[in-house]
């Protein structure tokens, strides 16, 4: 008896073609937001000054390292769904829309700016996770839910830093 021929298949994903477009658009937006916050956090890490320098410098470093990993995971998820990830800084920033601070504000303003960014993106991650779940894409749902957790934790740490 001859072995049965198997037809090569595409890499399976948990989303169907039509919903993939909506999910990848959401992911591209979140990638742009995350990249902007990553850059803002790293910039503040470089430029923070004042009595809390050391603790803020270290906290900002831990946060931008986490954000760098998130950028990679979001872009790779876009690719896994068959779309192209943004391929220029202009495209990334257009996709996101998170406003960036210029210069080196006082340390407290840096913390407040990053807090607003994490709160904004955490909320957007939860919304994106809900949309992915509605589309039947549990992998993207889980990725975005996990990212919401990280943004909530970063926001909590930043908020605690502001307490007197």
C-alpha atoms as one frame of an Amber mdcrd trajectory, in Angstrom:
protein
   0.000   0.000   0.000   1.373   3.395  -1.028   1.695   6.154   1.587  -0.864
   8.857   1.195   0.509  12.167  -0.134   0.084  15.118   2.154  -0.561  18.541
   0.755   1.625  21.281   2.267  -0.376  23.660   4.392   0.169  27.221   5.463
   1.112  27.921   9.049  -2.179  27.793  10.948  -3.368  30.780  12.923  -6.365
  31.191  15.152  -7.930  33.931  13.036  -9.667  33.744   9.681  -8.569  35.962
   6.725 -11.153  38.763   7.048 -10.788  39.279  10.805  -6.995  39.158  10.407
  -7.079  42.566   8.719  -8.887  44.117  11.678  -6.589  42.396  14.164  -3.411
  43.333  12.287  -4.577  46.966  12.046  -5.123  46.953  15.815  -1.710  45.361
  16.341  -0.034  47.946  14.089  -1.652  50.738  16.098  -0.521  49.179  19.380
   2.960  48.624  17.963   3.196  52.322  17.082   1.988  53.354  20.532   4.382
  50.959  22.238   7.330  52.067  20.124   6.658  55.724  20.935   6.467  54.938
  24.667   9.639  52.847  24.371  11.506  55.779  22.837  10.060  58.270  25.328
  11.061  56.043  28.240  14.582  55.523  26.935  14.959  59.263  26.310  13.876
  59.999  29.877  16.284  57.315  31.128  19.126  59.169  29.416  18.077  62.613
  30.589  16.591  62.242  34.072  18.196  64.343  36.786  17.544  65.366  40.359
  17.384  63.731  43.788  15.588  60.639  42.455  18.047  60.219  39.580  19.318
  56.757  40.425  15.974  55.138  41.224  14.226  56.708  38.206  17.153  55.916
  35.897  16.924  52.235  36.903  13.117  52.103  36.748  13.041  53.744  33.303
  15.669  51.267  32.102  13.638  48.268  33.271  10.543  49.728  31.616  12.167
  50.495  28.269  13.719  47.009  28.171  10.247  45.512  28.715   8.828  47.767
  25.997  11.596  46.721  23.566  10.548  43.099  24.009   6.902  44.056  23.551
   7.671  45.864  20.289   9.271  42.686  18.974   6.387  40.429  20.049   3.749
  42.749  18.553   5.603  43.004  15.232   6.142  39.251  15.094   2.433  38.646
  15.742   1.588  40.932  12.820   3.918  38.846  10.641   2.480  35.568  11.948
  -0.942  36.772  10.799   0.436  37.334   7.300   0.714  41.130   7.241   3.820
  43.277   7.062   4.924  45.110  10.177   5.540  48.853   9.824   8.918  49.360
   8.196   9.842  52.966   8.980   9.810  55.223  12.025   7.346  57.543  10.303
   4.986  54.643   9.638   5.299  53.438  13.250   4.589  56.857  14.713   1.667
  57.472  12.314   0.164  54.115  13.277   0.323  54.950  16.970  -0.364  58.545
  17.800   1.022  58.649  21.350   2.173  62.245  21.873   5.877  62.563  22.658
   7.465  65.091  24.990  10.515  66.876  23.643  13.511  67.894  25.677  14.203
  66.906  29.257  11.411  68.001  31.588  11.810  67.784  35.369  11.812  64.255
  36.795   8.245  64.528  38.150   6.962  65.536  34.706   8.785  62.568  33.188
   7.041  60.215  35.592   3.650  61.829  34.902   4.181  61.595  31.143   5.138
  57.924  31.300   2.235  57.214  33.645  -0.223  58.698  31.120   1.394  56.649
  28.358   1.163  53.355  30.242  -2.434  54.032  31.275  -3.385  54.893  27.683
  -1.686  51.846  26.189  -2.927  49.501  28.920  -6.482  50.556  28.100  -5.830
  50.159  24.357  -4.341  46.689  24.941  -7.481  45.588  26.794  -9.678  46.952
  23.983  -7.523  45.198  21.393  -7.641  41.959  23.361 -11.453  42.123  23.446
 -11.606  42.739  19.676  -9.213  39.844  19.014 -11.325  37.574  21.214 -14.464
  38.586  19.289 -12.664  37.635  16.072 -11.713  34.241  17.509  -7.994  35.059
  17.696  -7.087  33.727  21.125  -3.333  34.031  20.549  -3.555  37.786  19.947
  -6.028  38.081  22.826  -3.551  36.428  25.176  -0.639  38.544  23.923  -2.550
  41.792  24.404  -3.954  40.759  27.786  -0.420  40.010  28.950   0.785  43.383
  27.683  -2.089  45.117  29.522  -0.816  43.482  32.720   2.688  44.884  32.110
   1.350  48.392  31.434  -0.819  48.260  34.553   2.206  47.225  36.629   4.380
  49.997  35.153   1.601  52.538  35.790   1.302  51.372  39.395   5.050  51.807
  39.946   5.042  55.251  38.369   1.946  56.293  40.358   3.597  55.097  43.597
   6.660  57.194  42.745   4.468  60.304  42.648   3.024  59.750  46.131   4.331
  62.023  48.849
